[in-house]
Amino acid sequence: MKKLLGILIILLFLLAACGNYEGTVVEIKDSSFMLERPSGNSEAVVEELQLIDLTTFSGDVSSFEELEVGDRVIVVPADTPSDFPYFLPMEVIVER
């Protein structure tokens, strides 16, 4: 029973992290930042993440103003429709 519970907990953590984006900040704009994410091929993918009022920052920074080019981040996206054209971060976890 304990083994089954342990497996269930591990699976829940893995599923919770499936929708997150991980990468490196390559450019910072007024209300957005560019995130370079590794891809399956040799080229990296660069995405622009538009900040919203609900975006929170945690980890090594506590605000957007403290974010720097080169920071490694994990981004938890906001819930948006699948055809929505922008990536909106709900939480940005910064690791320096």
C-alpha positions as CSV (number, residue, x, y, z in Angstrom):
1,M,0.0,0.0,0.0
2,K,2.8,2.4,0.9
3,K,4.6,1.6,-2.4
4,L,1.4,2.4,-4.4
5,L,1.0,5.6,-2.5
6,G,4.6,6.6,-3.3
7,I,4.2,5.9,-7.0
8,L,1.0,7.9,-7.0
9,I,2.6,10.9,-5.4
10,I,5.6,10.8,-7.9
11,L,3.2,10.6,-10.8
12,L,1.2,13.6,-9.6
13,F,4.4,15.7,-9.3
14,L,5.4,14.7,-12.8
15,L,2.0,15.5,-14.3
16,A,1.9,18.9,-12.5
17,A,5.2,19.9,-14.1
18,C,4.2,18.9,-17.7
19,G,2.8,22.3,-18.7
20,N,5.7,24.4,-17.5
21,Y,8.3,26.0,-19.7
22,E,12.0,26.0,-18.7
23,G,14.7,28.0,-20.3
24,T,17.0,31.0,-20.2
25,V,16.1,34.7,-20.4
26,V,17.7,36.2,-23.5
27,E,16.0,39.6,-23.8
28,I,13.9,41.8,-21.5
29,K,11.4,44.3,-22.8
30,D,9.0,46.8,-21.1
31,S,6.3,44.3,-20.3
32,S,7.6,41.0,-21.6
33,F,10.7,38.9,-21.9
34,M,12.2,36.4,-24.4
35,L,12.7,32.9,-23.2
36,E,15.1,30.5,-25.0
37,R,13.9,26.9,-24.6
38,P,15.8,23.8,-25.7
39,S,14.1,21.7,-28.4
40,G,14.4,18.2,-29.7
41,N,16.6,19.3,-32.6
42,S,19.8,21.3,-32.5
43,E,18.1,24.8,-32.6
44,A,16.7,26.4,-29.5
45,V,13.1,27.9,-29.6
46,V,12.7,31.5,-28.5
47,E,9.3,32.5,-27.1
48,E,8.0,35.9,-26.0
49,L,6.2,35.8,-22.7
50,Q,3.8,38.8,-22.1
51,L,3.4,39.7,-18.4
52,I,0.0,40.1,-16.9
53,D,-1.2,41.7,-13.6
54,L,-1.4,38.2,-11.9
55,T,2.2,37.2,-12.8
56,T,4.3,36.5,-9.7
57,F,8.0,36.1,-9.4
58,S,9.7,33.8,-6.9
59,G,13.0,32.1,-6.3
60,D,16.1,34.4,-6.6
61,V,14.0,37.4,-7.5
62,S,10.8,38.9,-6.3
63,S,9.8,41.3,-9.1
64,F,10.1,41.7,-12.9
65,E,12.6,44.6,-12.4
66,E,15.1,42.2,-10.8
67,L,15.0,39.7,-13.7
68,E,18.2,39.7,-15.7
69,V,19.4,38.3,-19.1
70,G,20.9,34.9,-18.5
71,D,18.6,33.9,-15.6
72,R,17.4,30.4,-15.8
73,V,13.6,30.3,-15.2
74,I,10.7,27.9,-14.9
75,V,7.5,29.5,-16.1
76,V,4.0,28.3,-15.0
77,P,1.6,29.4,-17.8
78,A,-1.8,31.0,-17.2
79,D,-4.8,29.1,-18.4
80,T,-5.6,30.3,-21.8
81,P,-7.5,28.9,-24.8
82,S,-5.4,26.7,-27.1
83,D,-5.7,29.2,-30.0
84,F,-4.6,32.2,-27.9
85,P,-1.6,33.7,-29.7
86,Y,0.5,34.7,-26.6
87,F,2.3,32.9,-23.8
88,L,1.1,34.4,-20.5
89,P,3.1,33.5,-17.4
90,M,1.2,33.0,-14.1
91,E,4.4,32.4,-12.1
92,V,8.1,32.8,-13.0
93,I,10.5,30.9,-10.8
94,V,14.1,32.2,-11.2
95,E,17.2,30.2,-10.6
96,R,20.6,32.1,-10.8
